[in-house]
Amino acid sequence: MKSKISIVLAASAALAIACGGKSKRVLADGSSTVYPITAAAAEEFQKVNAGVHVTVGISGTGGGFKKFCNNETDVSNASRYIKEEEISACKGKNIEFVELPVAYDGLAIVVSKANTFVSEITVEELKKIFQRENPAKTWKDVNPAYPAEPLKLFSPGQDSGTFDYFAEEIVKKKDLFRQEGVSFSEDDNALVTGVAGNKGALGFFGIAYYENNKDKLKLVAVVNPKTKKAIQPSLTTVMDGSYAPLSRPIFIYVKKASLAKENVAKFAEYYLQNAAKFSKETGYIPLPEDIYTKAKARVKGAVTGSVVKSKEDKHKPLKDLF
């Protein structure tokens, strides 16, 4: 799906440049996790809005915010909340924005199909694997019942919101995350290939990429620290909160000044109107309808003058962040 959409969007970008239709363009960039939803929205939006060209890049959540706060894009895809330093960077360029949740995502923990000994994992075991100080070198270091198979780890790039979220939940700080023995990439497909080809491999990324590659990978259940039950990420377990702590909302951020352009405002409204459908189609979990209704109200409010402040609190239900 990703390659097909990429070709469509690349062709649209080239046509937009050739036509000189800058005012008819919508520029989006950021998270590879949110990319499939935004790309699906862009492809369908262009079919019903002739002459408007939506381009969607992938530079990671952090990289996307750098472009967004440097006034280079209209929309920033984000698999985490915007950080205080990024808000400050936007303020420095007089950039105001609205924060719009678009779906829920569960982070999938995956191993190779050749791995026959791991079916579930605890947060403590994940920490032992990914901590910078004295990390596990083999699977036997993780659990004495496992073979002494060398660990080969695959992680989203360190500019990724998925990396930020995982590191914060598992080892508490990014600078406590191990570097040795880890292959980092902003390309989730490269992570899939790496894990699939190594018996001792373990990796993590958004659940959609597992769903698109389940024939190559084995999904590992995560033990909920409170209930002590091993849970796999799914539509049900992410929405009811039982897949913890590796589930989270994902977002787009839209520049207030860009919403003054009819094509950007129409794209944001179209995106939210169809976000549940696009989320399901790309392997993510739709939000409750009342959240989309409130998000659409944010867009209308920004067009008429109000700007929503980011209210980061990952431990509150999303409905309480409005």
N, C-alpha and C positions, 0 to 999 in steps of 0.2 A: 504493500500500500504506500509506504513512504516513498519508494523510488518513483512510482507513478505520479504521485502528487508533486514531488520535487520537479519532475519534468514539466508538468503543467504550469507550475508556478514560475519556473525558470523561463519558459516560453512567454508567459504573461509579462514578466519583468522586461524581457528583451523588447517585446512589442510596445510596452509603455515608454521605454527610453526612445525607441525609434520614432514614436509618435510625438514625443516631446510633451506627453500629457502628465506633467508633474503634479498638477492640481487634482488629477484623477487617480492618483496613486495612494495606497495605504501601505506604510512600511512597518513591518513587524519583525522582531528578532527576540532571541533569548533562549529559554529553556528547551532542551531536546525532549523533555518529558511532555511539555504542553504542546510542542510542535504538531503532533498528529491531529489534535483537536482543532488548532488554529488553521492548519493547512486544509483540513476538510471544510471548515467554515469558509475559508478563502476561495476554494475551488467552487463551492456551491453558490457563494455570493456573486462571483463573477458571471455565473450563468444567468442570473436574473438582474444584473446591473451592468448592461453593456457599456464598455468604455472605461470602467473602473478596474484598475489592476492592483491586486494585492500581492505583495512579495513577503515571504516568510523565511527568515534566516535562523540559523542555529549557532549561537555563540555561548550557550550556557546562560543560566539565570544571572550570574554576576556580570558576564560580558554584555548581556542584553541591557542590564541596568546602566552600564557605563555608556553605551550608545544612547539610551533613552535620556539619561541625565546630561548628555552632551548635545541634546537637541537633534539627534540623527534619525530617530524613529518616532512613529506615532503610537505604537503598541509594543509593550514589553511582556513577553511570556515568562512566567515565573513559577517555579515549583516550590517556592517558599515565600514568606512575607518579605517585603522590602526592608532592608536594614537601616538603622539610624544614620549611618555614614552615607548611605545611598540617598536617603531623604535629604540630607544636608547638601550633597552634591547637586541634587535637583534644585534645591532652594537657591544655591549659588548661581544657577543659570535662570532663575525665576521661572522654573518649570513646576506647574501644579498638575496633579493627576487624580484619577479615581482608581480605586482598587476594586477589582471585580472577580469574585470567585467563580470558577467555571465548572469544576468537577471535584470529586474525591479521587485520590490515588492511593494504592497500597504498594509499598516497596516489596518487590519479590526477591527472596533469597533463593538463588539457584545454584545447582551443581550439574556436573555432566551426567548424562544417562548411564555412563559407565560406573558411576558411584553407586554401589549397592548397599553401603553401610550407613548412610545418613538419610533420615526421613524427617527429623525435627531437630530444632536447635534452640537453645536458650539465649537470652540477652547476655548472660554472663559468659557463655561460650563465644558469642560474637565479639564481645569485648576482648576476650583472650586472643582472638584471631587478629583483631584490627588495632589493638593498642600499640602505641609507639614503643613503650618500655617493655622489654621481655615478652614479645609476642610469641604465639605458637608458631613453630616452624613446620610441624607435621600434624596430621589429623590425630595421631596418638597423643600429642601434646594437648589437644582440645578435649579429648575423652580417651581414657586408657583402653576402652573397649574397641576403639577404632584402630585400623592398621597404621603403620608408620609411613603413610603416603605423604610425600612433600606437599605442602600447601602452595597453590598458585592462585593469587588473588586478582580480581578484576573489579575496578571501581570507576564510576563516573568521574570526569575531570574535576579538579579542585575548584574550578570556577562554576561548578554546577550546583543548583539548589538542591538536587537530590543528594549530592555528596554532603552538603551543609547539614541537611536534615538528618541523614544517617549518622554522621559523625557526632552531632549534638546529642542524639538519642542513645548512641551506643558507647562512645568514649568521652562524651560531654564537651569536648572542645576540638576544633579543627587541628590545632597544633599538637594534640595528643594522638593523632591518627598516624599509624605506621606508614612509612614510605618504602622501606625495603621489601622486595618481593611482591609489590603491587603494580599492576599495569593500569594506568589511568587513561581514560579516553572520553571525549565529549560525544563520541559516536556510539550510541547504544548497540548498534549492529556489530561493531567491533568487539564489544564486551560479550555479546551472544556467541560470536565465533570463538573467542578465547576460552570461554567456559566450556562450550560444547566439545572442544578439541583436547581437553586435558582432564584425565581421571581425578586428579587431586585438586581441581579448580573449584573456587567458590566466588560468586559475584552477586551484585545487587543492582537493580534498576526498577523503573516503574512497571507495574503489573502488565500494562499493555504490550510491552516488548516480550514478556514471557508468553502472553496469549498468542502473539504472532509467531512464536518460535517454540511452542510446546512440544513439537516433534523432535526438537534437538536438545531440550533441557529437562531437568528434573526439578520440580518446585519443592522447596523445603518448608515445612510448617514452622512457625515461630511460637514458642511457649509464652503465653500471656503472663506477665509477671504477677498479676493479681489473682487470676483464676487458676493458674498453673496448667491450663489446657493448651495443647498444641493446636494452633489455628492456621489455616491457609488463607491468603487474601482472596476475597471474592466480593461480588456485589453485596451480598448479605453481611459478611463479616466486617467489611470496611464501613458500611453504613451504620451497623449497630454498635460499632466501637470495640468489638471483641478481638479484632486483629490489631493488637497493640504490642509495642508502641509505634509500629512502622506504617501508620496510615495518616494521611494529611490532606487538606484541601490544596488545590492548585489554582493559579490566578492568571488573569491578564491585567496589566496596568495601562490605562489610556490617558494620554496627555490632554489636559483641559483645552489648550490652544488648538489641538488637532480636532477636537470635537466641534469646533466652530466651522470646520469644513464638512459640508454635507455628506461627502463620501465616507469619511471616517465615522461620523455619527451614525450613518445608516449601517455601516459594517458592524459597529459595536452593538447596535440594537438587534441586527440580524443574528449575530453570534450568540447573544444571550437568549434570543427567542428559540434558537435551535440547538443550544448547548447540550441539552439532555440527549437529543438524538445523536449528535456528533460524538458525545462522550461514550455512549453505548457502542456506536459503530467502530470506535477506535480502541475499545477495550478498557475504558475508564468507567467510573461510577457516577451517575448523575446526582446532582444535588436535589434536595427537596424543592418543589415548585415555588414555595414561598421565598426561598433564598434567591432564585432567579428573578422573581418579581421585585424584590428589594434591590437587586443589582441593576435591573432596568431603570428603577426609580433614581438610582445614583447617576446613571448616564443622563437622564433628563434633567436632573438637578444641576449637574455640571454644565450642561448646555445653557441653562438659565442663570448660572452664576455661582452656585455653591460647589465647594470642593470637599471631598471626604478625606479625612485624615486616616492614615494607616493605624490600625489598632492591634499590633502584634500581641497575641497571647495564644500560643499553640495548644495550651491546655484547656481552653474554653471551647465549648461547642461552637461551631461556625455560626449558628443562628444568634448567638449572643454577641457577635462581633459587629452587628449592624446597629 
